[in-house]
């Protein structure tokens, strides 16, 4: 009798497993379903994306064309501009396509690739901002040994380390996320594939994947943040010890742009991800994530070009040379 019951339960379980349909594509929740609003959003985000490409591309051109800017600070700025081109490119074109077509779908493989590159590029930017903070620390706190400490070899190693670590970290999270079965809803509560909204759709336990995000992401994220924070504590204390107001102004101007970018990046990231769950609302979350993924990459080149005399000078020289 028990054997017959166990066989019945086993066959029932197999039947249930066979009836499960695995997800082959995801539906990305757009910002609006109203046609008029969708077109307005399409126009707005296309303009923002083009400004982002133009602004960061111009900085890359100016630094590449001016030999005076071939130093560690601008080498790292080149990497930041490259990231600010790539990061919105991972999400915005698909969002624009969905706004125009009103389909809002992305294939399973497309979702995997989008999540992988987005997490990789965002992680790389966290590490790069820490490397840039250390560069400013050496420049202000150890100016006489700056060229010795920040050698070309060290700069290349630091830059390569940020990219490799960012992409390896993302590979781990992507594997942990997409080795889970997806057989429930396929509606991603975001305009792009990100870890939390995708994990919410899994029909298996997501505990291990969430712990990996919490522990590994926490170690790397907090580590990079502490490097940035400690660097600026030393920088500010050194600037405050400078006696002349002109000396203080010059010292602060060398790191003001980077400090603004750091505040903008961490401010939008914390507001996007580290909020009480009670304050989360799907529509609000999608709009807030725009700050982190779309607006910040557009503002970074404006911050550096408007506040930096050397970059402005290089841009003028590029424009003059082109006119000639």
N, C-alpha and C positions, 0 to 999 in steps of 0.2 A: 504493500500500500504506500509506504514511504518512498519506495523507488519510483512508483508510478507518479506520485505527487512531485518528486524532484524533477522527473523527466518533463512533466507538464510545465513546471516553472521555468525549466531550462529552455524549452521550445518557445514559451511565451516571451522570455527575455530575448531570444534570438529574433523573434518576430518584431519586438519593439525596436531592436537595433537596426533591423532591415528597413523599418519604416522611417528611420531618421534620415532626413535629407541634409547633407552637408552644404554649408554656404559656399556658393561659387562666385558671388559678387556682393558688394555692400552698397547700401544706399546712404549717401552722406546728407545729413540734415542741413539744408541751405539756410541762408539768412532770412529769406522771405519767399512766400509762395505767390505773392501778388505780381503779375506781369510787369506793371509799371515800375514797381519798386525794384524788381529784379534787374530791369534795364538800367535804372539809375545806379544801382550797386555795381553792375558790370562796368559802366562808364567810370565810376569813381575809383574802383580798384584797378582797372586797366591804367588809369592815369597815375595812380600811386605806384604801381609796378614799373611803369615806364620811367617815372622820376627816380625810383630806386636804382634801376639799371643805369640810367644816365649819370646820376650823382656818383655812384660807386665806380662806374666805368671811367668817369672823368678823373677821379682821384687816382685810380690805377694808371691812367695815361700820364697825369702830371708827375707822379712819383717816378715812373719809368723813364720819362723824358728829361728829368732834371737830376743831374749828377750830385747836386748839393743835398738832395734828399735821400741819397743812398747810404743811410745809416740805420742802426737798430730800430729806432722809434718808428721810422717810416716803413721799414721792412715788415714790422708787425702790423702797421696800419694797412699795408697792402694785403696781408692775410685777412684782416678784418673786413676790408672792402670786398674781397673775394667771397667770404662767408656771407656777407650781406646781399650779394647777388644770388648765391646758390640757395640760401635758406628760403626766401619767398618763392623761388623757382620750383621748389619741391611741392608747394601747395597752391599758389595763386593761379597758374595756368589751368589746372584742373577745376578750380573754383570758378574761373571765368567761363570755361567750357560748359559747366553745369548751369551757371546762371543764364547762359545764352540758349542752351538746348532744353532746359527744364527737366532733364533726365535724372540728375543727381546720383548717378551710379558710378562705381569704380570696381574694377575686377579684383578678385582675391589677390592675384599677383601684384596688381597695381597698388593695392592697399599695403601689401608687405613692403614694396619698394618705397612707397611714400613715407611710411612710418620709419623705415630704416634710415633713409637719408635725412629726414627731419630731425630725428633724435641724434643722429651722428653729427649733423651740422650745429645743432643747438649745444650739444656737449662740447664740441670743439671750440665754440665761441666762449663757453665758460672758462675753459683752460687757457685760451688765448688771452682773455682779459686779465687773468692771473699773471701770465707771462709779461704782458704789457705793464702791469702794475709793478712787477719786479724790475723791469727795465727803467721805469720812472724813479723807483727807489734808488737804484744805483746811480742814476744821473744826478739826483738831487742830494743824496746822502753821501755819495762817494765820487764826486765829479772828477777828481784828479786821476782816478783809476778806472773811469768809465770805459774808455776804449780798450783797456786791457781785459777787464772783466767781461764786458759785452762784446766778445770777439765774434767774428763772422761764423766760426765753427759753433760756438755756443748758441748763437741766434738760430742757426739752421737746425741744430739739435732740439732746441726748445719748440720751434715751429713744427718740425716733423713730429715731435712728441705729442703736441696738442692734437694734430690731425689723426695720428695713429690711435691714440688713446680714445678720442671721440668716436672713431669708427668701430673700434673693437668693443667699446662699451655698448654701442648701439647694436652690434651684432648679437651680443649676449641677450639684450632685452628683446630684440626681434625674434630670436629663436625661442625664447621662453614664452613669448606671446603667441606665436603662430604654430607652435607644436600642439597647442590646445585645440580640441574639437570645437567647431562653430556650427551649431545646428538649431539654434533658436532664432531669435529675431536677427535681421541683418541691417537694421537701421542704426548707423553710427551717429551718436548724438554730438556731432561736431561737423564742421565743413571740410575737415581733413581727417586722415587716419592717425590717431594718437593712442598711446598705450592705455590710459584709463577708459575711454569710451569703447575701445575695441575689446578689452578684457571683460567689460560688462556684458558682452554678448556671448561669451563662452558658455557651453553647456556642461563644463567640468569645473572642478575646483581651481580657482585662480590664486590660491594662497601662496604657492611657491613663486609664481611670477611676480606677485605683488611684493613678496619679501625681497626678491632680487632687486626690484626697482628701489625699494626702501633702503636696503643695506648698501648695495653697490653704488646706486645713484647718490645716496646720502654721503658715503665716504668720499667719492669723487667731488660732488658738489660742495660739501662743507669744506673739504680740503682746499679746493680752488678759491672759495670765498674767504677762507682764513688767510691764505697767501695774499689775496688782494687787500683784505682789511688790515693785516699787520703791516704790509708795505705802506699803506696810506697813513697809518698811525705814526710810523717813523718819518714819512715825508712831511706830514703836517707839523710834527714836533721840531723837525729840522728847519722848516720855513719860519716857524715862530721864533726860533733862536737867532735868525738873521736880523741884524740891527737896523739896517737902512730899509725904508719903505720901498724904495726902488728895487732893492735886491729881493725883497719879499715878493713884489709884484712879478718880477722876471721869473723867479723860481716857481711861483704858482702858475704862471702862464704856460709853463712847459708841461704841466700835468692836468690843467683845467679841463681840456677837451676830453681826455681819457676818463677823468673823474665823472664828468657829465654822462658819458656813454655807459660807464659802470652803473651809475645810479639809475639811468633809464632802463638798462637791461635787467638788473636785479629787481627794480621796482615793479616792472611789468610782469616779470616771471613770478615773483612772490604773490602779486595780486591775482595772477592767473591760476596758480597751482596751490598756494598755501593760504587758503581761506577756510573759515569754518564751513562745514558741509551744509549748515542751515542757511547760509547766505548764497548758496549756489542755485542758480536758475538756468535751465538749458539755453534760453535765448540770450540771457546776460552773459553766460559763459562763452558763447560763440562770439559775441561782440568784444568781450574782454580779451579773448585770445588774438583778436586782430592787432591789439597793441603790441603784443609780443612777437607775432609772426609776420606782420605786414608793415606796421607804422614805424617800429624801431629801426629796421634796416633802411628805411627812407630817411630818417632823421640823422643817423650817424654821419653820413658824408656832409650834411648841412652843418652839423656841430663842428666837425674838423675843419671844413673850409671857411666857415664864418669866423671862427675864433683863432685860426692859425695863420699868422702872417706869411710863413714860409710856403704853405700850401696855396694861399691866395696868390703869392708872387709867382709860384710855379705855374698856376693856371693861367695867369696873365701872359707869361712868357710863351706858353703853348698856343694861346689864342693869337698873339702877335705873330709868332712864327708861321702859323697856318695862313694868316692873312697875307703875309709876304710871299 
